[in-house]
Amino acid sequence: MSDVRELFATLTGRVADGVWSAPGRVNLIGEHTDYNEGFVLPFAIDRRTVVAAGRRDDGLVRVASTFAAEPVRVELTDLARVHAEGRLRDWAAYPLGVVWALGEFGVDLSGVPGVDLVIDSTVPVGAGLSSSAAIESAVALALTQLWGLDFSRETLARVGQRAENDVVGAPTGIMDQSASLLGSADAAVFLDCRSLVAEVVALGFAEAGLVVLVIDTGVRHAHATGGYRDRRAACEAGAAALGVPALRDVGIDDLSGARDLLDETTFRRVRHVVTENQRVLDTVRTLRTDGPAAIGALLDASHVSMRDDFEISVPELDVAVEAATSAGAIGARMTGGGFGGAAIALAPADAVPAISDAVEKAFATRRLASPTRFTVTPSDGARRDG
Ligand code: GLA
């Protein structure tokens, strides 16, 4: 936090008006269900994006970060044109995309004073831990409070999603921003992605002696292109063929009938979403009745479904999941959009060193680059830090 304050002072010659932060997230379960209007159960993690922000009085927005040499500057009244010309690119597309999206949500960008934003982050990029949502959520909350806007956190999640969809160009759902804005310590966010009603569900990992180990394969993905978009299209085609508004409306009991109406691949895509929605509901129920040590089989089944039916895993993720499970994890699965990124393993705290070693060995045996491992703690969502 002191870093962004210092960098802010160096770049602007002023003291920042405040510092805000927002976390990345791990999705415990509920993958590719959000844009199908289903259920998700992510939690905010103890890796955060920090933003030092200060008002300007000249209608200019400037963004700088510890990970890019050059600050980017745009007149607020020019933002729509700059976006239309496709000139909001690279990392600056996230913070500037949020400013643009606030305009789409009714903020008069010619009536706000301008802002300097300086950003730093400890959320690994491309690991499937929502580094982008962390930037969007931190900036959205900072601007809301700095400019005195009247937006709920639920609406700010939609603002961030809008930036991601329309400016970054990734057709993603509402999960990541919701986790980043609505998360709380020791708990997950149980979100109904149709009604957007969120419930906080206690995880109780620490009391049960459990931790979540993240295994970042180092295989990088981009959701603006390729597989993510294809899977989303397959889900929409499946829903249309079944005559429902979204796959949320298909239940487990409908699957046998759906098999006759869909081609084989689309059927498997649909089956993943339908069974995954049920697994989220089962996980929430199990957490409440039996505690976190009882959810392992659901995590494992989620991974198998993503690997075999939705086909979004990669060999590195499968190796990580298998090695972690064999070495004593209660359950393990890839997390996030897939095609790379990280797996998570829920494990007894004292088994983590052995699991970490087993994963390292399994990768070495297959001549794969050693994956990064670290534990994460369910943490608070976006907040003002100073
Ligand atoms: C990415 C997207 C989310 C969600 C997941 C898959 O993280 O940003 O909206 O679709 O993939 O569950």
Boltz pocket constraint, residues with backbone or C-beta under 6 A from the ligand:
constraints:
  - pocket:
      binder: B
      contacts: [[A, 27], [A, 30], [A, 31], [A, 32], [A, 33], [A, 34], [A, 35], [A, 128], [A, 172], [A, 173], [A, 174], [A, 175], [A, 176], [A, 223], [A, 336], [A, 337], [A, 338]]
      max_distance: 6.0
